[in-house]
Amino acid sequence: MIAASFGMANFFARPIGGLASDVSARFFAACGAIFGIVPFVSRRSLGIISGLTGAGGNFGSGLTQLAFFSSSRFHTADGLSLMGITTMIFTLLVAFIHFPQWGSMFLGPTSDSRTSKEEHYYAAEWTEKEKLQGLHEGSLKFAENSRSERGKMAAPDSTSTPLENENPANV
């Protein structure tokens, strides 16, 4: 019964979390924890990172069920409390994720004008050969979109230019 209640909570928690992530991105130039960050980690490996994030949540829930509820070591109330504490500790680790172009909760963006651009961050995943074939153009378009969706507190970068050996995102 307890395990089923966690699954039922997803009917409310996931949509509300997504909405909160979208709202915070618009007004505070920040994305929500975990799934709000996933698309910005690696445009090229988006499917892999999304899968690992989802699987990590499932693995973590199974692990906490095993650790806190499979024996008589903890009473149910204690197990729920410990599971909540464990969840909060691992969620706090998200605060230390740092993107060079946006910064993190504690540090600002990189001061280097070249490496602090979205284009540089997403184009770095591609080899020169792949760039010559134009395979990186979707990533550059994603970089352009991510810059335009920063929100009211972060002005769009009008001085941004494509990096050397890269095509403009609008080609």
C-alpha positions as CSV (number, residue, x, y, z in Angstrom):
1,M,0.0,0.0,0.0
2,I,2.8,2.4,0.9
3,A,4.7,1.7,-2.3
4,A,1.6,2.2,-4.4
5,S,1.1,5.7,-2.9
6,F,4.4,6.8,-4.2
7,G,3.4,5.9,-7.7
8,M,0.1,7.6,-7.3
9,A,1.9,10.8,-6.1
10,N,3.5,11.0,-9.6
11,F,0.1,11.9,-11.1
12,F,0.4,15.2,-9.2
13,A,4.1,15.7,-8.5
14,R,5.5,15.4,-12.0
15,P,3.1,17.8,-13.7
16,I,3.3,20.3,-10.9
17,G,7.1,20.0,-10.9
18,G,7.3,20.6,-14.6
19,L,5.0,23.6,-14.3
20,A,7.1,25.0,-11.5
21,S,10.2,24.5,-13.6
22,D,8.7,26.4,-16.5
23,V,7.5,29.2,-14.4
24,S,10.9,29.6,-12.6
25,A,12.7,29.5,-15.9
26,R,10.6,32.4,-17.2
27,F,10.9,34.6,-14.1
28,F,14.2,33.7,-12.5
29,A,16.3,32.5,-15.4
30,A,16.7,29.1,-13.6
31,C,15.5,25.7,-14.4
32,G,13.9,23.2,-12.0
33,A,15.9,20.5,-10.3
34,I,16.7,17.2,-12.1
35,F,14.4,17.0,-15.1
36,G,14.5,20.8,-15.7
37,I,18.2,20.5,-16.1
38,V,18.4,17.3,-18.3
39,P,17.9,19.0,-21.7
40,F,20.7,21.4,-21.0
41,V,23.3,18.9,-20.0
42,S,24.1,17.5,-23.5
43,R,22.0,18.2,-26.6
44,R,23.8,15.4,-28.4
45,S,23.2,12.8,-25.7
46,L,19.7,14.0,-24.6
47,G,18.2,10.5,-24.8
48,I,20.9,8.8,-22.9
49,I,20.9,11.4,-20.1
50,S,17.1,11.4,-19.9
51,G,17.1,7.6,-19.7
52,L,19.8,7.6,-17.0
53,T,18.0,10.2,-15.0
54,G,14.7,8.3,-15.1
55,A,16.4,5.0,-14.4
56,G,18.4,6.5,-11.6
57,G,15.1,7.6,-9.9
58,N,13.7,4.1,-10.3
59,F,16.9,2.5,-9.0
60,G,17.0,4.9,-6.0
61,S,13.4,4.2,-5.1
62,G,14.0,0.5,-5.2
63,L,17.2,0.9,-3.1
64,T,15.4,3.0,-0.4
65,Q,12.6,0.4,-0.3
66,L,15.1,-2.3,0.2
67,A,17.2,-0.4,2.8
68,F,14.3,1.0,4.9
69,F,11.4,-1.4,4.5
70,S,12.7,-4.9,3.7
71,S,13.6,-5.8,7.3
72,S,12.2,-5.1,10.8
73,R,15.2,-2.8,11.5
74,F,13.1,0.3,11.0
75,H,9.5,1.0,11.9
76,T,7.5,2.3,8.9
77,A,7.4,5.9,10.2
78,D,11.2,5.9,10.7
79,G,11.7,4.4,7.3
80,L,9.6,7.1,5.7
81,S,11.6,9.8,7.6
82,L,14.9,8.3,6.6
83,M,13.8,8.0,3.0
84,G,12.8,11.7,3.0
85,I,16.1,12.7,4.5
86,T,18.0,10.6,1.9
87,T,15.9,12.2,-0.9
88,M,16.6,15.7,0.3
89,I,20.4,15.1,0.6
90,F,20.7,13.8,-2.9
91,T,18.5,16.5,-4.3
92,L,20.7,19.1,-2.6
93,L,23.6,17.9,-4.8
94,V,21.8,19.5,-7.8
95,A,22.8,22.8,-6.3
96,F,26.4,22.1,-7.3
97,I,25.7,21.6,-11.0
98,H,27.6,24.4,-12.9
99,F,27.0,25.3,-16.5
100,P,29.8,27.7,-17.9
101,Q,27.3,29.9,-19.7
102,W,24.8,30.3,-16.9
103,G,26.7,29.5,-13.7
104,S,25.2,27.6,-10.7
105,M,23.4,28.5,-7.5
106,F,26.7,29.6,-5.9
107,L,28.9,30.7,-8.8
108,G,28.2,33.0,-11.7
109,P,28.9,32.2,-15.3
110,T,32.4,31.8,-16.7
111,S,34.0,35.2,-17.3
112,D,35.7,34.1,-20.5
113,S,33.6,35.6,-23.3
114,R,34.3,32.7,-25.7
115,T,33.6,29.7,-23.4
116,S,30.6,31.4,-21.7
117,K,28.4,31.2,-24.8
118,E,25.8,28.5,-25.4
119,E,27.2,27.9,-28.8
120,H,30.6,27.0,-27.4
121,Y,29.2,24.7,-24.8
122,Y,27.0,22.7,-27.2
123,A,29.4,22.7,-30.1
124,A,32.2,21.2,-28.0
125,E,30.4,17.8,-28.2
126,W,31.2,17.6,-31.9
127,T,34.4,16.8,-33.7
128,E,35.7,19.0,-36.5
129,K,34.8,16.3,-39.0
130,E,31.2,16.2,-37.7
131,K,31.0,20.0,-37.8
132,L,32.2,20.0,-41.5
133,Q,29.3,17.6,-42.2
134,G,26.9,20.0,-40.5
135,L,25.9,17.5,-37.8
136,H,26.2,20.1,-35.1
137,E,23.6,22.5,-36.5
138,G,20.8,21.1,-34.4
139,S,22.9,21.8,-31.3
140,L,23.5,25.4,-32.4
141,K,19.8,25.9,-32.9
142,F,19.2,24.4,-29.5
143,A,21.8,26.9,-28.1
144,E,20.0,29.8,-29.7
145,N,16.7,28.6,-28.3
146,S,18.1,28.1,-24.8
147,R,19.5,31.6,-24.8
148,S,16.1,33.1,-25.8
149,E,14.3,31.1,-23.1
150,R,16.5,32.4,-20.2
151,G,13.7,34.6,-18.8
152,K,13.2,38.2,-17.9
153,M,16.2,38.5,-15.6
154,A,18.7,37.5,-18.2
155,A,18.8,39.6,-21.3
156,P,19.4,37.8,-24.6
157,D,22.9,38.0,-25.9
158,S,22.7,40.1,-29.0
159,T,26.5,40.1,-29.5
160,S,26.7,36.4,-29.9
161,T,28.3,35.2,-33.1
162,P,28.9,31.7,-34.4
163,L,32.3,30.2,-33.3
164,E,35.1,29.5,-35.7
165,N,34.4,26.5,-38.0
166,E,30.7,26.5,-37.2
167,N,27.8,27.4,-39.3
168,P,25.3,30.0,-38.0
169,A,22.2,28.4,-36.3
170,N,19.8,29.9,-38.9
171,V,21.4,28.2,-41.9
